[in-house]
Amino acid sequence: MSLVEKAQILDAQGIGRALTRIAHEIIEKNKGTENLALIGIRRRGVPLANRLAEKIQQIEGGSVEVGILDITLYRDDLTTLAYQPVVHRTEINFSVKGKIIVLVDDVIYTGRTIRAALDAIIDLGRPQVIQLAVLIDRGHRELPIRADYVGKNVPTSKKEEVSVRLNEIDGEERVIILGKTD
Amino acid sequence: MRLKNKDLLGLQDLSADEINLILDTAIPMKDIIKRKIKKVPTLRGRTIVTLFYEPSTRTRSSFDLAAKYLSADTIGISASTSSVVKGESLRDTARTIEAMGADIIIIRHSAAGSPHLLARTVGASVINAGDGTHEHPTQALLDIYTVREKKGIVKGLKVAILGDILHSRVARSNIWGLTKLGAEVRVVGPSTLMPPEIERLGVKVFTRTEDALEGVDVVNVLRIQLERQQQGLFPSIREYARLFGLNKERLALADPDALVLHPGPLNRGVEITPDIADGTKSVIVEQVTNGVAVRMALLYLLSGEEDSHEVTN
């Protein structure tokens, strides 16, 4: 059994538009960029956070800090994983204390990654508020977590996978649904 | 990628890739040690036992802290305060500890090969924290981590190991680890403290300290094990210090950016002069911090389980 491409949800332009809209929403919701910082979750949340920061800067001027979060050590499923994830560095070179943190990831699914990320951030300090931005919300939450900013809602079957491919990591720019073949 | 075996018994059995995996994993672990909240939930619910048949301060507390920073529960058992004094065998002690639910057992023992016996006896992971004069893999890993952190790369470096090579498990583990990563390893010490045929491990043997230190990037000074020196293997401590002690003049022969390592505890004025031990080239204190990071990495890497599913996002 292998995974094959079933449909393309977003192309490069679609991803760009979704991120531009999210950038505007972040500015609007927080009435500007004061005290704002973005934290991307490894791996694909990182380029998305960088792009959002760039767009926010273009719209508002001034700079927005961006951090990188590795949640491996905070996962609640380490004992049930068939492989052992490689631990990477968390690189947040600013204090999260009192900040408006926008956590950025590519896909939200069960919500467990975000739970782990929340724990990880709170261990670094006490932000004023943590918001969540994702490019794709594919449903099937196992925890009471929802995103504040969503690029696109994509109802999926649990048998499917959503694959976000970004230039910085994958050398292509699109979002596709993969399905299992018998 | 993961470690091939459930245990870490020595660097002799590890591949260069496995050593690098441990060192790479130690980098984010060191970040945690530097944080205000030095704790992650990774090993919550796991039990780690330190079983020490020989005295130790830094290795034991380093493992203990590493386990605690990863949220594991720890207990320490010393031979002197346990049923060992009643004559219980290592095998029986190990089975008892395992029956209490230990996931990882860290053992230090004066007999070479004890961790191997233990690893065959129990299903839990076993980490060798020093077995006789055989291996001390986690010390070597923290030494190599420190060198790599400071120098960027291990391959091509010239490393001199200075002192009592014969009785040193630290030296043996370092030799295996460093040569696997492509360093040139030199050993120097009194000929009575040099194991026969040590060249077969791929090292260059020197009898004059000055010759061995010429142009090296790292000097790893070993502790003179005064407790093992009752057999008259060298005439006096003073003579040892004069011929093999690391001092300013000798260190000047090394590369200007050379690092000085020492596994501790120090015999100041014997194998190393105080000005060098506390000097700018010394990374002895950082070795201690790095020891915690490396041991956290190991505990994490030995805690993975086979099978089951993956949940993401």
Contacts between the chains, C-beta under 8 A, distances in Angstrom:
chain1	res1	chain2	res2	distance
A	70	B	28	6.5
A	73	B	28	7.6
A	73	B	32	7.6
A	73	B	40	4.2
A	73	B	41	7.5
A	73	B	42	4.4
A	73	B	70	7.6
A	73	B	300	7.5
A	74	B	40	6.3
A	74	B	41	6.1
A	74	B	42	7.4
A	75	B	42	7.9
A	76	B	41	8.0
A	77	B	310	7.7
A	77	B	311	4.9
A	78	B	42	6.5
A	78	B	303	7.2
A	78	B	304	7.0
A	79	B	303	7.9
A	79	B	305	5.2
A	79	B	308	7.8
A	80	B	305	7.6
A	80	B	308	4.2
A	80	B	309	6.1
A	80	B	310	8.0
A	80	B	311	7.4
A	81	B	304	7.1
A	81	B	305	7.8
A	81	B	308	6.6
A	81	B	309	7.9
A	81	B	310	5.7
A	82	B	306	7.2
A	82	B	307	6.3
A	82	B	308	5.8
A	82	B	309	7.1
A	82	B	310	6.1
A	83	B	2	7.2
A	83	B	304	7.8
A	83	B	310	7.6
A	84	B	1	7.6
A	84	B	2	4.6
A	84	B	301	6.8
A	84	B	304	3.7
A	86	B	1	7.0
A	86	B	21	7.9
A	86	B	24	7.4
A	86	B	25	7.3
A	87	B	25	5.2
A	87	B	28	4.8
A	87	B	29	7.4
A	87	B	297	7.8
A	87	B	300	6.8
A	88	B	28	6.1
A	89	B	27	6.1
A	89	B	28	4.7
A	89	B	31	5.9
A	90	B	28	6.7
A	90	B	31	6.4
A	105	B	313	7.3
A	107	B	313	4.9
A	108	B	313	6.0
A	109	B	312	6.7
A	109	B	313	3.4
A	110	B	311	5.8
A	110	B	312	7.7
A	110	B	313	6.1
A	111	B	313	8.0
A	112	B	311	5.9
A	112	B	313	7.5
A	113	B	312	6.8
A	113	B	313	5.2
A	119	B	41	6.9
A	120	B	40	7.8
A	123	B	35	7.3
A	123	B	37	4.6
A	123	B	39	7.1
A	123	B	40	7.2
A	124	B	35	6.9
A	124	B	37	7.4
A	125	B	36	7.7
A	138	B	313	7.8
